[in-house]
Amino acid sequence: MTESEMAEIADLIVRALRGRDDDAVIDEVRADVNALCARFPVYG
């Protein structure tokens, strides 16, 4: 990951914290995290 992904990660953290009481927001953030992680597979 590079600097551009760090900005995206920061946004995900902010969204998760602000929406921590809203299951729909948490589900959306979770989906976005999974999409981000899919772009950077872990070495096998």
MOPAC internal coordinates of N, CA, C and O (Angstrom, degrees):
PM7 1SCF
backbone

  N    0.0000 0     0.00 0     0.00 0    0    0    0
  C    1.4438 1     0.00 0     0.00 0    1    0    0
  C    1.5241 1   109.24 1     0.00 0    2    1    0
  O    1.2310 1   122.08 1   -28.26 1    3    2    1
  N    1.3116 1   113.63 1   151.74 1    3    2    1
  C    1.4599 1   119.63 1  -177.76 1    5    3    2
  C    1.5287 1   109.91 1  -119.43 1    6    5    3
  O    1.2310 1   121.38 1     8.36 1    7    6    5
  N    1.3215 1   114.96 1  -171.64 1    7    6    5
  C    1.4647 1   120.04 1  -178.13 1    9    7    6
  C    1.5246 1   112.37 1   -59.67 1   10    9    7
  O    1.2310 1   119.88 1   144.51 1   11   10    9
  N    1.3121 1   117.83 1   -35.49 1   11   10    9
  C    1.4668 1   119.43 1  -179.00 1   13   11   10
  C    1.5320 1   111.57 1   -65.19 1   14   13   11
  O    1.2310 1   120.37 1   144.71 1   15   14   13
  N    1.3101 1   116.90 1   -35.29 1   15   14   13
  C    1.4656 1   119.95 1   176.52 1   17   15   14
  C    1.5229 1   111.29 1   -71.38 1   18   17   15
  O    1.2310 1   120.10 1   150.38 1   19   18   17
  N    1.3279 1   117.41 1   -29.62 1   19   18   17
  C    1.4672 1   119.51 1   178.10 1   21   19   18
  C    1.5247 1   110.34 1   -64.24 1   22   21   19
  O    1.2310 1   120.13 1   142.11 1   23   22   21
  N    1.3154 1   117.35 1   -37.89 1   23   22   21
  C    1.4645 1   120.74 1   176.14 1   25   23   22
  C    1.5250 1   110.10 1   -64.74 1   26   25   23
  O    1.2310 1   120.74 1   139.93 1   27   26   25
  N    1.3197 1   116.19 1   -40.07 1   27   26   25
  C    1.4685 1   120.48 1   177.95 1   29   27   26
  C    1.5310 1   110.75 1   -65.49 1   30   29   27
  O    1.2310 1   120.22 1   139.20 1   31   30   29
  N    1.3279 1   117.18 1   -40.80 1   31   30   29
  C    1.4606 1   121.37 1   178.34 1   33   31   30
  C    1.5265 1   110.61 1   -64.08 1   34   33   31
  O    1.2310 1   120.64 1   138.21 1   35   34   33
  N    1.3201 1   116.39 1   -41.79 1   35   34   33
  C    1.4695 1   119.96 1   177.80 1   37   35   34
  C    1.5275 1   110.22 1   -60.29 1   38   37   35
  O    1.2310 1   120.31 1   138.17 1   39   38   37
  N    1.3283 1   117.00 1   -41.83 1   39   38   37
  C    1.4598 1   120.92 1   178.21 1   41   39   38
  C    1.5318 1   110.55 1   -63.29 1   42   41   39
  O    1.2310 1   120.20 1   139.01 1   43   42   41
  N    1.3091 1   117.23 1   -40.99 1   43   42   41
  C    1.4700 1   120.71 1   178.37 1   45   43   42
  C    1.5291 1   111.15 1   -62.06 1   46   45   43
  O    1.2310 1   120.67 1   138.87 1   47   46   45
  N    1.3170 1   116.32 1   -41.13 1   47   46   45
  C    1.4622 1   120.65 1   179.14 1   49   47   46
  C    1.5252 1   110.21 1   -63.44 1   50   49   47
  O    1.2310 1   120.63 1   134.12 1   51   50   49
  N    1.3265 1   116.40 1   -45.88 1   51   50   49
  C    1.4678 1   120.67 1   179.99 1   53   51   50
  C    1.5261 1   110.08 1   -61.10 1   54   53   51
  O    1.2310 1   120.32 1   133.05 1   55   54   53
  N    1.3281 1   116.99 1   -46.95 1   55   54   53
  C    1.4675 1   120.31 1   179.64 1   57   55   54
  C    1.5213 1   111.58 1   -60.69 1   58   57   55
  O    1.2310 1   120.47 1   138.74 1   59   58   57
  N    1.3310 1   116.71 1   -41.26 1   59   58   57
  C    1.4610 1   120.07 1  -179.76 1   61   59   58
  C    1.5260 1   111.42 1   -65.74 1   62   61   59
  O    1.2310 1   120.56 1   138.28 1   63   62   61
  N    1.3224 1   116.54 1   -41.72 1   63   62   61
  C    1.4617 1   119.46 1  -179.99 1   65   63   62
  C    1.5208 1   112.12 1   -68.65 1   66   65   63
  O    1.2310 1   120.81 1   136.93 1   67   66   65
  N    1.3206 1   116.06 1   -43.07 1   67   66   65
  C    1.4702 1   119.18 1  -179.72 1   69   67   66
  C    1.5237 1   112.02 1   -68.61 1   70   69   67
  O    1.2310 1   120.28 1   148.57 1   71   70   69
  N    1.3290 1   117.06 1   -31.43 1   71   70   69
  C    1.4557 1   120.62 1  -177.60 1   73   71   70
  C    1.5095 1   113.69 1  -104.92 1   74   73   71
  O    1.2310 1   120.31 1  -158.51 1   75   74   73
  N    1.3127 1   117.00 1    21.49 1   75   74   73
  C    1.4645 1   120.85 1  -173.26 1   77   75   74
  C    1.5245 1   113.97 1   -59.39 1   78   77   75
  O    1.2310 1   119.81 1   158.60 1   79   78   77
  N    1.3236 1   117.96 1   -21.40 1   79   78   77
  C    1.4589 1   121.11 1   179.37 1   81   79   78
  C    1.5253 1   112.60 1   -98.13 1   82   81   79
  O    1.2310 1   120.39 1  -175.91 1   83   82   81
  N    1.3248 1   116.85 1     4.09 1   83   82   81
  C    1.4627 1   121.86 1  -177.00 1   85   83   82
  C    1.5322 1   108.83 1  -117.05 1   86   85   83
  O    1.2310 1   120.96 1   -71.56 1   87   86   85
  N    1.3253 1   115.77 1   108.44 1   87   86   85
  C    1.4650 1   120.26 1  -177.01 1   89   87   86
  C    1.5265 1   112.43 1   -59.74 1   90   89   87
  O    1.2310 1   119.92 1   146.25 1   91   90   89
  N    1.3257 1   117.75 1   -33.75 1   91   90   89
  C    1.4630 1   120.81 1   179.91 1   93   91   90
  C    1.5271 1   110.77 1   -65.73 1   94   93   91
  O    1.2310 1   120.31 1   139.51 1   95   94   93
  N    1.3084 1   117.02 1   -40.49 1   95   94   93
  C    1.4686 1   120.98 1   178.30 1   97   95   94
  C    1.5242 1   109.72 1   -66.00 1   98   97   95
  O    1.2310 1   120.47 1   135.51 1   99   98   97
  N    1.3137 1   116.71 1   -44.49 1   99   98   97
  C    1.4671 1   120.48 1  -179.99 1  101   99   98
  C    1.5267 1   110.60 1   -62.50 1  102  101   99
  O    1.2310 1   120.04 1   139.32 1  103  102  101
  N    1.3225 1   117.53 1   -40.68 1  103  102  101
  C    1.4638 1   120.57 1   177.36 1  105  103  102
  C    1.5269 1   111.27 1   -63.16 1  106  105  103
  O    1.2310 1   120.52 1   140.35 1  107  106  105
  N    1.3296 1   116.62 1   -39.65 1  107  106  105
  C    1.4564 1   121.09 1   178.64 1  109  107  106
  C    1.5288 1   110.94 1   -66.29 1  110  109  107
  O    1.2310 1   120.40 1   135.86 1  111  110  109
  N    1.3062 1   116.85 1   -44.14 1  111  110  109
  C    1.4666 1   120.62 1   178.12 1  113  111  110
  C    1.5290 1   109.60 1   -63.14 1  114  113  111
  O    1.2310 1   120.36 1   137.88 1  115  114  113
  N    1.3015 1   116.91 1   -42.12 1  115  114  113
  C    1.4765 1   121.07 1   179.05 1  117  115  114
  C    1.5252 1   110.30 1   -58.97 1  118  117  115
  O    1.2310 1   120.24 1   135.93 1  119  118  117
  N    1.3193 1   117.15 1   -44.07 1  119  118  117
  C    1.4667 1   120.91 1   178.89 1  121  119  118
  C    1.5306 1   110.74 1   -63.42 1  122  121  119
  O    1.2310 1   120.47 1   139.76 1  123  122  121
  N    1.3178 1   116.71 1   -40.24 1  123  122  121
  C    1.4624 1   120.45 1   178.89 1  125  123  122
  C    1.5310 1   111.48 1   -67.52 1  126  125  123
  O    1.2310 1   120.30 1   142.88 1  127  126  125
  N    1.3165 1   117.04 1   -37.12 1  127  126  125
  C    1.4674 1   120.88 1   176.58 1  129  127  126
  C    1.5246 1   109.73 1   -64.50 1  130  129  127
  O    1.2310 1   120.47 1   135.46 1  131  130  129
  N    1.3209 1   116.70 1   -44.54 1  131  130  129
  C    1.4661 1   120.03 1   178.61 1  133  131  130
  C    1.5201 1   111.47 1   -61.26 1  134  133  131
  O    1.2310 1   120.20 1   140.24 1  135  134  133
  N    1.3392 1   117.23 1   -39.76 1  135  134  133
  C    1.4617 1   120.74 1   178.27 1  137  135  134
  C    1.5257 1   110.73 1   -65.40 1  138  137  135
  O    1.2310 1   120.47 1   138.51 1  139  138  137
  N    1.3155 1   116.71 1   -41.49 1  139  138  137
  C    1.4632 1   120.51 1   177.79 1  141  139  138
  C    1.5275 1   110.41 1   -62.52 1  142  141  139
  O    1.2310 1   120.46 1   132.70 1  143  142  141
  N    1.3030 1   116.72 1   -47.30 1  143  142  141
  C    1.4681 1   120.72 1  -179.13 1  145  143  142
  C    1.5233 1   112.01 1   -64.35 1  146  145  143
  O    1.2310 1   119.99 1   147.94 1  147  146  145
  N    1.3183 1   117.62 1   -32.06 1  147  146  145
  C    1.4619 1   121.11 1   179.18 1  149  147  146
  C    1.5250 1   111.56 1   -65.39 1  150  149  147
  O    1.2310 1   120.55 1   154.41 1  151  150  149
  N    1.3264 1   116.56 1   -25.59 1  151  150  149
  C    1.4664 1   120.71 1   178.31 1  153  151  150
  C    1.5286 1   111.96 1   -75.30 1  154  153  151
  O    1.2310 1   120.31 1   166.35 1  155  154  153
  N    1.3317 1   117.01 1   -13.65 1  155  154  153
  C    1.4566 1   122.31 1  -177.05 1  157  155  154
  C    1.5316 1   109.29 1  -133.73 1  158  157  155
  O    1.2310 1   120.49 1  -103.54 1  159  158  157
  N    1.3436 1   116.67 1    76.46 1  159  158  157
  C    1.4708 1   118.76 1  -176.91 1  161  159  158
  C    1.5338 1   112.49 1   -64.05 1  162  161  159
  O    1.2310 1   121.41 1   -32.92 1  163  162  161
  N    1.3068 1   114.91 1   147.08 1  163  162  161
  C    1.4665 1   121.40 1   178.01 1  165  163  162
  C    1.5258 1   108.31 1   -76.50 1  166  165  163
  O    1.2310 1   120.86 1   -37.83 1  167  166  165
  N    1.3062 1   115.97 1   142.17 1  167  166  165
  C    1.4576 1   120.23 1   178.59 1  169  167  166
  C    1.5230 1   110.24 1   -64.66 1  170  169  167
  O    1.2310 1   120.67 1   -39.33 1  171  170  169
  N    1.3204 1   116.33 1   140.67 1  171  170  169
  C    1.4559 1   122.35 1  -178.23 1  173  171  170
  C    1.4280 1   113.29 1   -85.46 1  174  173  171
  O    1.2310 1   120.10 1   180.00 1  175  174  173

